[in-house]
Amino acid sequence: MANPWLKKNPFMSMWLSAANSAAGAARGRATAQVKRAGRTASTNLAKDMMDLWTAPLTAGTKKRAKKR
């Protein structure tokens, strides 16, 4: 007699296929979010570094508040 646990199960196959599809979509969203966060951090770092280096050059150009 053949072992029934070794037979192919179409319902299990469909369930695993759907789970794999959902996991792939979640992985794609997570990867995109990590890339966006990395680009934002890189942009902010570059801006902060430029502000750090150029602040002494533009230190005397502050606008004064109007007196009333």
N, C-alpha and C positions, 0 to 999 in steps of 0.2 A: 504494500500500500504506500502511495506517495505521501510525503509530508505536506499537510495543508498549509503550513506556515511559509512554505517556499513558493506557493502559487502567486502569480501576478494579481495585484488588486487594483482595478481601474479607479476606484474611489480614492485610494491612497495616492495614486499617481496624480489625479486631478488636484487633490488637496496640496500635495507637495509642489506642484507646478504653480498654483496660486500663491502659496507662501513664498516661493522663490521670486515670483514676479513682484510681490509687495516688498520683499526685502531689497530687491534691486532698485525699486523706485525710492525707497527710504535712503538707501546708500547714495543714490544720485543727488537727492536733496541735501543730505549731510555734506557731501563733497563740495557741492556748490556753495553752501553756507561757509564752509571752512575757507574756500578760495576767496569769497567776498570779504571775510574778516581779515584775511591776510593782506589783501589789496588795500583795505582801509587802514590797517596798521602801518603798512609801508608808506602810504600817502601821508598819514599823520606824522610819521617819523621824519620824512623828508621835509615837510613843512616846518616842523619844530626845529630841525637842524638849520634850515635856511633862516628862520627867525633868530636863532641863537647867533649865527654868524653875521647877520645883517643888522641886528639891533643896535650895535654901537655906531653904525653909519647913519642911522636915522633917529638917533636919540633926541636931537634938538628940534624935531619937527612936530612936536605935540601942539594941538590946537588948544587955545585957552577958552574957557567958558565965558559966555557973555555976561557982563554985570548988568543988573537991572536996578 
